[in-house]
Amino acid sequence: MSELPAYRFAVNVTPKPGILDPQGRAVEKSLPHLGIAGVSDVRVGRRVELTVRAADATAARGVVDKLASELLSNPLMELFDVEALG
């Protein structure tokens, strides 16, 4: 029996607009101390990279979408974006 093909994805999770982002605020407040100007609206999130073995790319993407919506993000406070990697 042959092994299923592997597909690489990244899931980027960020706070929804309007949701308080203390990490983003802390980064933004630190910028002047570093001599950096002109940067605003900083949002800090996280990135999860993973490999999925599935029959095809569509099935693999379905697995990643399910993981992202049910485990990797909080749908009340966060948005996620799935990115296929080379």
Buried (B, 14 or more C-beta within 10 A) or exposed (E): EEEEEEBBBBBBBBBBEEEEBEEBEEBBEEBEEEEEEEEEEBBBBEEBEBEBEBEEEEEBBEBBBEBBEEEBBEEEEBBBEBEEEE
